[in-house]
Amino acid sequence: MLAYITWDASPEIFNIGGFALRWYGLMFAAGFMIGFQLVRKMFIREGAPEEWLDYLFYFLIGGTVLGARFGHVVFYQWDYYSQHLSEIPKIWEGGLASHGGVVGVVTAIALFSYFVSKKSFFWTSDKVAAPIALVGAMIRFGNLMNSEIVGLPSDKPWAFKFVNAARESLADVPRHPVQIYESLSYLFTFGILFWLYWKKDAGEKPGFLTGLWFVLIFGFRFIWEYFKSDQGGFGTTLTTGQWLSVPCVLAGAVMIAMSNRKRKLA
């Protein structure tokens, strides 16, 4: 007899008078609020003005949401949205891509660094690297509660049967709970980066933590794509997520190499 876990969780925490609080939204917001406090401690440690935090918070929120929506529209469903342009702003209907979110975050940090802090890009990015990994882990938990981004069929005892999946074809058999795989790997990344900043002074090597974030986050993403059901996009030999992850991993490796070289020269 096939052993599996029946997953019929509701995406809503409660619904009162038509107002619904959803797990995804709660995880997204909670992740940013916790991240805000973590970055605040880093700013205090380095004597940076706390008023910069509000600007950074708004830049990152805007960059993440707009970038993630842009990524979903362009990388995964351009054939549809190119014919339905009026639906692109309808973020509340779902459709956010993490690779696009990274583009938005990088843009937000660059703007913050230029207009507010007047410091280098890596001065900021190294501080938000660990908190963003934590946000990613919490968002994947939200995906689990939504029964979305489900995995390929599996006969493992920890496989989930997503009875509330959007498509019946995804709810028919037990599948890999890739949301949990990704969430745990992002939590691991958060722990490593947080430990390196606070215990090993990795922040003194500009770009190292940012580069390691890219290598770990997108290295894990590349691996877990082998366990996911088709997410659409332009992937053939590799999935869309894998094609987009490869340059991110390479960019991260370059950042790490450059940070080590600068440290040696110093």
BALO-647375 format. One record per residue (C-alpha): x, y, z. Coordinates in steps of 0.2 Angstrom, whole numbers, padded with zeros to 4 digits, always signed. Example, Ala and Ser with C-alpha at 12.3 -4.5 7.8 and 13.67 -1.06 7.14 Angstrom:
+0062-0022+0039
+0068-0005+0036
END
This chain:
+0000+0000+0000
+0007+0017-0005
+0011+0028+0010
+0009+0047+0008
+0002+0063+0017
-0014+0070+0012
-0012+0089+0011
-0029+0098+0011
-0023+0114+0020
-0033+0129+0017
-0023+0144+0010
-0034+0156+0021
-0031+0158+0040
-0048+0166+0042
-0062+0174+0031
-0073+0187+0039
-0086+0196+0029
-0076+0193+0013
-0060+0199+0020
-0047+0184+0020
-0030+0183+0028
-0020+0171+0018
-0005+0161+0024
+0005+0167+0009
+0003+0185+0013
+0006+0183+0031
+0022+0174+0028
+0028+0187+0015
+0024+0201+0027
+0031+0192+0043
+0047+0188+0033
+0050+0206+0029
+0046+0212+0047
+0058+0199+0054
+0071+0204+0041
+0069+0222+0045
+0074+0219+0063
+0089+0208+0058
+0096+0222+0047
+0092+0235+0060
+0104+0226+0072
+0118+0226+0058
+0115+0244+0056
+0117+0247+0074
+0133+0237+0075
+0141+0247+0061
+0135+0264+0067
+0124+0267+0052
+0109+0279+0053
+0093+0270+0058
+0083+0282+0048
+0090+0273+0032
+0081+0258+0037
+0064+0264+0032
+0070+0269+0015
+0079+0252+0013
+0063+0243+0018
+0052+0253+0005
+0064+0251-0009
+0065+0232-0005
+0047+0229-0004
+0044+0238-0020
+0058+0230-0029
+0053+0213-0024
+0035+0214-0029
+0038+0223-0045
+0053+0212-0050
+0044+0196-0045
+0029+0201-0056
+0040+0206-0070
+0049+0189-0069
+0033+0179-0070
+0026+0189-0084
+0041+0189-0095
+0050+0172-0090
+0035+0161-0088
+0019+0167-0096
+0023+0180-0109
+0013+0172-0123
-0003+0174-0112
+0001+0192-0105
+0007+0199-0121
-0011+0196-0127
-0019+0202-0110
-0008+0217-0105
-0022+0224-0094
-0020+0209-0082
-0001+0212-0079
-0004+0223-0064
-0016+0210-0056
-0003+0204-0043
-0017+0198-0031
-0022+0185-0043
-0005+0176-0041
+0010+0175-0052
+0027+0180-0044
+0044+0173-0050
+0059+0173-0038
+0072+0176-0052
+0062+0192-0056
+0062+0196-0038
+0081+0196-0037
+0082+0208-0052
+0070+0219-0042
+0080+0218-0026
+0096+0221-0035
+0089+0237-0043
+0082+0242-0026
+0098+0240-0017
+0107+0250-0031
+0095+0264-0030
+0096+0264-0011
+0115+0265-0012
+0115+0279-0024
+0102+0290-0017
+0102+0286+0001
+0117+0278+0009
+0130+0284-0003
+0139+0268+0001
+0144+0253-0010
+0131+0241-0017
+0139+0227-0007
+0139+0237+0009
+0120+0235+0009
+0118+0218-0001
+0129+0209+0012
+0118+0214+0026
+0101+0210+0018
+0108+0193+0011
+0103+0182+0026
+0087+0191+0029
+0081+0188+0011
+0085+0170+0012
+0074+0169+0027
+0060+0178+0018
+0062+0165+0004
+0060+0151+0016
+0044+0159+0023
+0037+0162+0006
+0040+0144+0001
+0029+0139+0016
+0016+0151+0009
+0017+0141-0007
+0015+0125+0003
-0001+0132+0011
-0007+0137-0007
-0004+0119-0013
+0006+0127-0028
+0023+0124-0035
+0020+0105-0032
+0033+0092-0036
+0033+0077-0048
+0024+0061-0043
+0033+0052-0029
+0031+0035-0020
+0041+0041-0005
+0032+0040+0012
+0034+0059+0014
+0026+0063-0003
+0011+0074-0002
-0006+0072-0011
-0011+0090-0014
-0030+0088-0015
-0032+0107-0017
-0020+0110-0031
-0026+0122-0045
-0026+0108-0058
-0034+0091-0056
-0019+0083-0065
-0008+0089-0050
-0020+0083-0037
-0021+0065-0044
-0006+0057-0036
+0006+0059-0022
+0020+0071-0026
+0037+0078-0020
+0034+0092-0007
+0047+0103-0016
+0041+0118-0006
+0047+0110+0009
+0064+0105+0001
+0066+0123-0005
+0061+0131+0012
+0073+0120+0022
+0087+0124+0010
+0084+0143+0011
+0083+0141+0030
+0100+0133+0029
+0107+0147+0019
+0100+0160+0031
+0109+0151+0045
+0126+0150+0036
+0125+0168+0031
+0119+0174+0048
+0133+0164+0057
+0147+0171+0045
+0142+0189+0048
+0140+0188+0066
+0154+0175+0071
+0166+0176+0057
+0166+0195+0052
+0162+0190+0034
+0155+0207+0032
+0173+0214+0031
+0175+0205+0014
+0163+0216+0003
+0153+0205-0009
+0157+0188+0000
+0140+0186+0008
+0131+0192-0007
+0141+0180-0018
+0138+0165-0006
+0119+0170-0006
+0118+0168-0025
+0128+0152-0025
+0118+0143-0012
+0101+0150-0016
+0102+0147-0035
+0112+0131-0033
+0098+0123-0022
+0085+0130-0034
+0094+0121-0049
+0094+0105-0039
+0075+0106-0034
+0070+0110-0051
+0073+0091-0055
+0059+0087-0043
+0046+0100-0049
+0031+0098-0060
+0032+0109-0076
+0031+0127-0072
+0030+0133-0090
+0042+0145-0098
+0055+0142-0111
+0064+0127-0103
+0068+0112-0114
+0084+0102-0110
+0084+0112-0093
+0069+0120-0085
+0066+0139-0086
+0071+0140-0067
+0087+0130-0071
+0092+0141-0086
+0089+0157-0075
+0099+0149-0060
+0115+0145-0070
+0120+0163-0073
+0116+0168-0055
+0127+0154-0048
+0141+0160-0059
+0139+0178-0054
+0140+0173-0036
+0156+0163-0039
+0163+0178-0047
+0158+0189-0032
+0166+0177-0020
+0182+0177-0030
+0183+0196-0031
+0180+0198-0012
+0194+0186-0008
+0206+0194-0020
+0202+0211-0013
+0205+0205+0005
+0222+0198+0000
+0227+0214-0009
+0221+0224+0007
END
